[in-house]
């Protein structure tokens, strides 16, 4: 049975062929540790890692690529951003759609004196701007907001939020796990102070890659200290970016593979990628909404969402639905709470969860038609 992969919101697959080749080439022919020594192996890997920084800077309109530090994933990047910027007594504002990658470190800090306000989102998962403005206080330090939901696909108004943050002197932290490589991101136009990203989703890179951008003149305390290959004579952690946030050996082959994923995104163009994915999710929505006993979550207009569509069939357990789709039809989905209990509380699916369809750039309209027939068959039997 041929597989139809619709779990790109978790990890994109397949990757562009150049990603596989780049990782294999590095492991077979380079193997050097970037920033450690002056051998041709080290210099070659340093150059290749810098090239990935430069491509990311181009994609996000970052003026200085060295303001980007690599992490193992966006969870680590969000931990760096929160724990390196906030102190007891500070006030953090987040939304009720946040992923645990942001929510868990935030509420951990809450146990040690950080004040948190969770802004409720509407039934489609959209951030409430008016409630946000009312929540700003004298000790408000930061707003942390995901760009798009991994449950409903809802795209948040980050440009408007960023503007308000600038007007009030607040730090603006953006979680781009579901938007990098899929939606336009411009750190200047959208007034983003700290941008966190992961490499293995819309950026089409390998797992174990991610990073954080910190705007010039802003300092974020490191989550860990150690070897950086720079200022090795000093037992204190370097203060300069990207070294201050990059202790230990990087996932160099992964970062080089990520560079090829970003190159692919730049060559194809965000508009082309976005248009294709909008078309696919539009086909799914238009057909599923006609079916009896199917509940779809999030905005109906494809322009207001990424290519993420969560649904349920009656009271059927979402995990069982996902199981049937793969066993009977070879369709790979994601079920449950998607590491986002706040979002499921918001859309009232905390007990049932949802089955999530997340097509990507390499999926086709024909595959969507197969998926629709499969869901219709299951719904009829149920």
MIZA-840081 format. One record per residue (C-alpha): x negated, y negated, z. Coordinates in Angstrom, 2 decimals. Each point is the difference from the previous one (the first is absolute). Layout:
BEGIN
X,Y,Z
...
//
This chain:
BEGIN
0.00,0.00,0.00
-1.42,-3.37,-1.02
-0.28,-2.47,2.86
1.43,-3.51,-0.02
-1.92,-2.07,2.54
2.09,-2.73,1.62
-1.98,-0.74,3.17
-2.14,-2.86,-1.26
0.96,-2.16,2.98
-2.02,2.43,2.13
-2.87,0.64,-2.42
-0.04,-0.73,-3.70
-0.57,2.99,-2.25
-1.42,0.65,-2.45
-2.82,-2.52,-0.08
-1.45,-1.53,-3.15
-2.58,2.37,-1.43
-2.75,-2.57,0.56
0.56,0.26,3.78
-0.78,3.72,0.00
-3.04,-0.50,-2.23
-1.41,-2.82,2.13
0.20,1.97,3.25
-1.55,3.07,-1.60
-2.76,-2.02,-1.69
-0.98,-1.71,3.24
-0.11,3.25,1.98
-2.07,1.74,-2.66
-2.35,-2.79,-1.09
-0.19,-2.86,2.53
0.75,1.03,3.57
-1.76,-2.99,1.52
1.15,-1.93,3.07
0.87,-3.62,-0.89
-1.96,-2.67,1.83
-2.45,2.50,1.47
-3.45,-0.43,-1.50
-1.38,-1.00,-3.38
-0.06,3.31,-1.84
1.70,0.15,-3.37
2.64,2.26,1.55
0.88,-2.54,2.68
-0.13,-2.96,-2.37
2.20,1.79,-2.54
2.65,0.81,2.60
-0.17,-3.55,1.39
0.63,-1.41,-3.46
2.92,2.34,-0.64
1.66,-0.84,3.32
-0.41,-3.71,-0.74
1.66,0.54,-3.36
3.05,1.43,1.75
0.11,-3.05,2.30
-0.13,-2.26,-3.05
2.87,1.81,-1.71
2.13,-0.21,3.15
-0.84,-3.70,0.28
1.17,-0.50,-3.57
3.23,1.88,0.65
0.83,-1.96,3.18
-1.44,-3.37,-1.09
-2.66,0.06,2.71
-2.75,-2.54,-0.66
-2.78,1.84,1.87
-0.12,3.82,-0.37
-2.15,0.20,3.14
3.04,-1.00,2.06
1.28,3.54,-0.66
-1.08,2.76,2.40
0.73,3.64,-0.71
1.79,2.27,2.47
1.13,3.61,-0.09
3.62,-1.00,-0.61
2.47,-2.79,0.62
0.76,1.30,3.49
-3.58,-0.71,1.02
0.15,-3.38,-1.74
3.17,-0.96,1.91
-1.58,1.07,3.27
-3.01,-2.19,-0.80
2.26,-2.95,-0.85
2.18,0.22,3.09
-2.55,1.00,2.63
-2.61,-2.33,-1.44
2.25,-3.08,-0.08
2.38,0.18,2.96
-0.49,-0.41,3.75
2.21,0.52,3.05
2.47,-2.87,0.18
0.16,-0.43,-3.78
3.31,0.43,-1.80
0.39,2.21,-3.09
3.01,-0.01,-2.32
0.77,3.09,-2.10
3.04,1.36,-1.86
2.30,2.91,0.74
-1.22,1.74,-3.16
-3.64,0.42,1.01
-1.86,3.27,-0.47
-1.57,1.64,3.06
-3.38,-1.00,-1.44
0.80,-3.51,1.22
2.62,0.67,2.67
-1.98,2.47,2.10
-3.14,-2.12,0.47
2.22,-3.04,0.59
2.01,1.69,2.74
-3.18,1.43,1.47
-1.26,-3.57,0.34
3.37,-0.92,1.49
-0.81,2.30,2.93
-3.07,-2.17,0.66
1.64,-3.41,-0.08
0.83,-0.76,-3.63
3.50,-1.40,-0.48
1.93,1.37,-2.97
3.17,-1.14,-1.75
1.60,2.38,-2.51
2.04,-1.92,-2.57
3.05,2.04,-1.04
0.41,0.64,-3.70
3.34,0.42,-1.75
1.50,3.31,-1.13
-2.10,-0.11,-3.16
-3.19,-0.55,2.00
-0.49,-3.68,-0.85
-1.86,-2.26,2.45
2.06,-2.75,1.64
-1.83,-3.28,-0.63
2.27,-2.08,2.25
-0.43,2.39,2.93
-3.74,-0.04,-0.60
-0.22,-3.80,0.20
2.08,-0.02,3.20
-2.35,2.58,1.55
-3.13,-2.15,-0.35
-1.31,-1.11,3.40
-2.94,-1.98,1.37
-2.03,3.17,0.52
0.88,1.58,-3.36
-3.31,1.01,-1.58
0.83,2.29,-2.90
2.72,1.31,-2.29
-0.51,3.56,-1.24
2.21,1.04,-2.92
0.05,2.83,-2.50
0.31,-1.16,-3.61
2.36,2.82,-0.97
1.74,2.76,1.93
-1.03,3.62,-0.38
3.58,1.03,0.84
2.28,-2.35,-1.96
-2.50,-1.57,-2.40
1.20,-3.44,1.15
-2.37,-2.77,-1.06
-0.50,-2.57,2.73
-0.27,-3.77,-0.67
-3.68,-0.21,0.91
-0.64,-3.26,-1.87
2.70,-1.78,1.98
-1.18,1.56,3.27
-3.60,-0.95,-0.79
0.98,-3.60,-0.63
1.80,-0.20,3.35
-3.02,1.54,1.72
-2.24,-2.69,-1.50
2.35,-2.75,1.16
-0.07,1.34,3.57
-3.68,0.94,0.12
0.69,3.74,0.31
-2.10,2.85,-1.33
1.75,1.96,-2.73
-0.82,3.72,-0.20
1.37,1.97,-2.97
0.29,3.78,-0.26
-0.21,0.75,-3.74
0.11,3.80,0.22
3.04,0.14,-2.32
-0.77,-3.03,-2.15
-3.70,-0.10,-0.91
-0.29,0.97,-3.64
3.77,-0.23,-0.45
0.96,-3.61,0.87
-1.93,-3.23,-0.57
-2.12,-0.94,3.02
-1.77,-3.35,0.18
-1.54,-0.81,3.38
-0.09,-3.73,-0.75
3.41,-0.44,-1.58
1.63,2.15,2.70
-2.01,-1.57,2.87
-1.32,3.36,1.22
-2.63,-0.22,2.74
-0.57,3.73,0.37
0.90,2.50,-2.71
-0.15,3.72,0.71
0.16,2.60,-2.77
-0.30,3.71,-0.57
-1.71,1.59,-2.96
1.96,3.19,-0.58
3.42,-1.36,-0.97
0.62,-2.73,-2.60
-3.72,-0.65,-0.42
-0.29,3.59,-1.29
-3.17,0.83,1.93
-0.91,2.97,2.21
1.23,0.57,3.53
-2.27,-1.28,2.77
-0.36,-3.47,-1.53
1.40,-3.36,0.99
-1.07,-3.40,1.18
0.59,-3.40,1.48
-0.40,-3.52,-1.37
-0.65,-2.79,2.50
0.25,-3.57,-1.25
-3.08,-2.25,0.20
-0.61,-1.71,3.36
2.10,2.63,1.82
-1.78,2.49,2.26
1.43,3.40,0.91
-1.63,1.98,2.79
-1.22,3.43,-1.14
1.82,3.12,1.11
-3.32,1.84,0.24
-3.69,-0.83,-0.03
-2.94,1.87,-1.45
-2.33,0.31,-2.94
0.68,-2.35,-2.89
-3.31,0.02,-1.85
-0.40,-3.72,0.73
-1.68,-1.84,2.88
-1.24,3.35,1.25
-2.48,-1.67,2.35
2.88,-1.29,2.12
2.05,2.11,2.41
2.94,-2.37,-0.47
2.55,0.55,-2.74
-0.51,-2.26,-3.07
2.52,-2.83,-0.19
0.08,-0.35,-3.77
2.57,1.61,-2.28
0.28,2.70,-1.15
-2.65,1.55,2.29
1.66,-0.95,3.30
2.99,2.25,-0.77
-1.88,2.80,-1.80
-1.92,1.99,2.60
-1.16,3.45,-1.01
-0.26,1.74,-3.34
2.69,-0.99,-2.46
2.06,2.45,-2.02
-2.14,-0.97,-2.96
1.29,2.52,-2.57
3.55,-0.88,0.99
-0.65,-3.73,-0.32
-1.54,0.50,-3.44
3.04,2.05,-1.01
2.18,-2.80,1.36
-1.90,-2.42,-2.21
1.06,2.00,-3.04
3.59,0.05,1.22
-0.02,-3.78,0.35
-1.62,-0.30,-3.43
2.90,1.99,-1.44
2.53,-2.27,1.73
-1.77,-3.10,-1.33
-0.15,1.40,-3.53
3.65,1.07,-0.05
1.19,-3.15,1.78
2.33,-0.30,2.98
2.88,-1.11,-2.24
-0.17,3.16,-2.11
-0.26,2.28,3.02
2.81,-1.81,1.78
2.29,0.05,-3.04
-0.44,3.74,-0.52
0.61,0.86,3.64
3.03,-2.33,0.16
1.46,1.78,-3.01
-0.41,3.42,1.63
1.53,-0.97,3.33
2.80,-1.78,-1.86
0.90,3.24,-1.78
0.08,1.85,3.30
2.14,-2.63,1.73
2.50,-0.40,-2.84
0.66,3.73,-0.15
-0.10,0.86,3.70
2.48,-2.73,0.93
2.60,1.71,-2.21
-0.21,3.25,1.95
2.43,0.87,2.75
-1.28,0.21,3.58
-3.41,-1.50,-0.78
-1.24,-2.93,2.05
-2.82,-2.17,-1.37
-1.94,-2.46,2.15
-1.55,-3.36,-0.77
0.60,-2.70,-2.63
1.94,1.00,-3.11
-1.85,-2.42,-2.30
-3.28,1.61,-1.17
-1.61,-3.47,0.09
0.44,-0.06,3.77
-1.69,3.33,0.65
-3.04,2.04,-0.89
0.36,3.46,-1.56
1.18,1.51,3.28
3.50,1.43,0.33
1.23,1.69,3.18
3.28,1.90,-0.01
2.05,2.62,1.80
2.66,2.48,-1.05
2.80,-0.09,2.55
-1.22,1.30,3.36
-2.57,2.35,-1.51
-3.32,0.07,1.83
-2.44,-2.05,-2.05
-2.78,2.54,0.50
2.22,2.77,-1.36
0.87,-2.15,-3.01
-3.66,-0.63,-0.72
-0.70,3.73,0.40
2.72,0.93,-2.49
-1.21,-2.52,-2.56
-3.47,1.55,-0.01
0.95,3.66,0.34
2.80,0.01,-2.56
-1.15,-2.71,-2.41
-3.70,-0.68,0.59
0.66,-3.60,1.03
-2.40,-1.32,2.67
1.53,-2.60,2.33
-0.42,-1.20,3.60
2.55,0.45,2.75
0.46,-1.05,3.62
-0.92,-3.29,1.64
-3.06,-0.83,-2.16
-1.97,-1.15,3.09
2.38,-2.96,0.18
2.54,0.40,2.82
0.62,-3.75,0.19
1.20,-0.01,-3.61
2.24,3.01,0.53
1.52,-1.69,3.04
0.67,-3.02,-2.22
1.81,2.01,-2.71
1.64,2.37,2.54
-1.68,3.22,-1.14
-2.13,0.75,3.07
1.70,3.37,0.60
0.33,1.23,-3.58
-3.00,-1.63,-1.59
0.07,-0.35,-3.78
-1.28,1.76,-3.08
-2.30,-2.39,-1.85
-0.64,-0.12,-3.72
-3.03,-2.09,-0.97
-0.88,0.18,-3.71
-3.29,-1.40,-1.22
-1.63,-1.26,-3.16
-0.59,3.50,-1.37
3.61,1.17,0.38
2.39,-0.03,-2.95
3.67,-0.73,-0.70
0.47,3.63,-1.01
-1.16,1.08,3.44
2.50,-2.37,1.60
2.79,1.65,-1.99
-1.10,3.39,1.33
0.01,-1.36,3.54
3.50,-1.39,-0.40
1.34,3.35,-1.23
-1.70,1.79,2.90
1.50,-2.33,2.61
3.42,0.30,-1.62
-0.23,3.79,0.20
-0.93,-0.07,3.68
2.70,-2.56,0.80
2.64,2.12,-1.75
-0.98,3.12,1.94
-0.06,-1.86,3.30
//
